[in-house]
Amino acid sequence: MTADVKNTGDKSGTQDIRLDVGSLGGDSQQLRLGGGESESVTFRVSTSSGDSGQYTATVKSDDDSASTDVTINEQPDEANF
């Protein structure tokens, strides 16, 4: 999952940017941005067989958060010949 993060202030700062996908777990990255700067941050969450379904993914900083619904699809079985 990728999130666009923007420092809406006028001063440089460093924050932990966190992804939470409920029971699937999450990921975090430390990000330093100058005032008004933005950057795309890529997060990774491992899934296993049986994790298919609908989840809410939330990206949080110290100052803001945003959520979206995500769907995890079961990987089809490999073909046997």
C-alpha positions as a Python dict, from the first residue, in 0.01 Angstrom:
ca = {
    (1, 'M'): (0, 0, 0),
    (2, 'T'): (124, 348, -85),
    (3, 'A'): (27, 669, 93),
    (4, 'D'): (106, 1029, -1),
    (5, 'V'): (216, 1217, 310),
    (6, 'K'): (245, 1596, 323),
    (7, 'N'): (391, 1828, 585),
    (8, 'T'): (126, 2100, 591),
    (9, 'G'): (331, 2313, 828),
    (10, 'D'): (613, 2552, 748),
    (11, 'K'): (884, 2381, 957),
    (12, 'S'): (1082, 2062, 894),
    (13, 'G'): (994, 1766, 1109),
    (14, 'T'): (1025, 1391, 1155),
    (15, 'Q'): (734, 1163, 1241),
    (16, 'D'): (654, 794, 1245),
    (17, 'I'): (397, 720, 976),
    (18, 'R'): (198, 406, 1066),
    (19, 'L'): (-25, 171, 869),
    (20, 'D'): (-281, -38, 1059),
    (21, 'V'): (-483, -306, 879),
    (22, 'G'): (-666, -452, 1179),
    (23, 'S'): (-603, -821, 1239),
    (24, 'L'): (-354, -835, 949),
    (25, 'G'): (-112, -613, 1140),
    (26, 'G'): (69, -307, 1015),
    (27, 'D'): (391, -136, 921),
    (28, 'S'): (561, 193, 1003),
    (29, 'Q'): (827, 419, 861),
    (30, 'Q'): (1001, 725, 995),
    (31, 'L'): (971, 1018, 757),
    (32, 'R'): (1140, 1358, 759),
    (33, 'L'): (982, 1634, 552),
    (34, 'G'): (1057, 2002, 510),
    (35, 'G'): (777, 2255, 542),
    (36, 'G'): (523, 2206, 263),
    (37, 'E'): (702, 1897, 126),
    (38, 'S'): (530, 1569, 41),
    (39, 'E'): (646, 1215, -28),
    (40, 'S'): (497, 878, -118),
    (41, 'V'): (550, 610, 146),
    (42, 'T'): (516, 239, 65),
    (43, 'F'): (401, 0, 337),
    (44, 'R'): (402, -379, 337),
    (45, 'V'): (179, -619, 531),
    (46, 'S'): (214, -995, 496),
    (47, 'T'): (-94, -1206, 438),
    (48, 'S'): (-151, -1579, 465),
    (49, 'S'): (-396, -1831, 333),
    (50, 'G'): (-734, -1762, 491),
    (51, 'D'): (-678, -1384, 520),
    (52, 'S'): (-907, -1300, 228),
    (53, 'G'): (-1180, -1047, 296),
    (54, 'Q'): (-1255, -679, 350),
    (55, 'Y'): (-1036, -472, 582),
    (56, 'T'): (-998, -108, 677),
    (57, 'A'): (-646, 27, 625),
    (58, 'T'): (-559, 337, 828),
    (59, 'V'): (-247, 550, 783),
    (60, 'K'): (-166, 769, 1084),
    (61, 'S'): (83, 1038, 1176),
    (62, 'D'): (100, 1234, 1501),
    (63, 'D'): (-129, 1496, 1347),
    (64, 'D'): (-365, 1323, 1103),
    (65, 'S'): (-509, 996, 979),
    (66, 'A'): (-684, 862, 670),
    (67, 'S'): (-864, 532, 612),
    (68, 'T'): (-974, 331, 312),
    (69, 'D'): (-1132, -9, 256),
    (70, 'V'): (-910, -277, 103),
    (71, 'T'): (-992, -623, -29),
    (72, 'I'): (-757, -918, 11),
    (73, 'N'): (-826, -1187, -250),
    (74, 'E'): (-741, -1552, -197),
    (75, 'Q'): (-469, -1662, -437),
    (76, 'P'): (-601, -1933, -669),
    (77, 'D'): (-450, -2279, -649),
    (78, 'E'): (-175, -2355, -896),
    (79, 'A'): (-272, -2564, -1195),
    (80, 'N'): (-166, -2928, -1182),
    (81, 'F'): (-96, -3103, -1513),
}
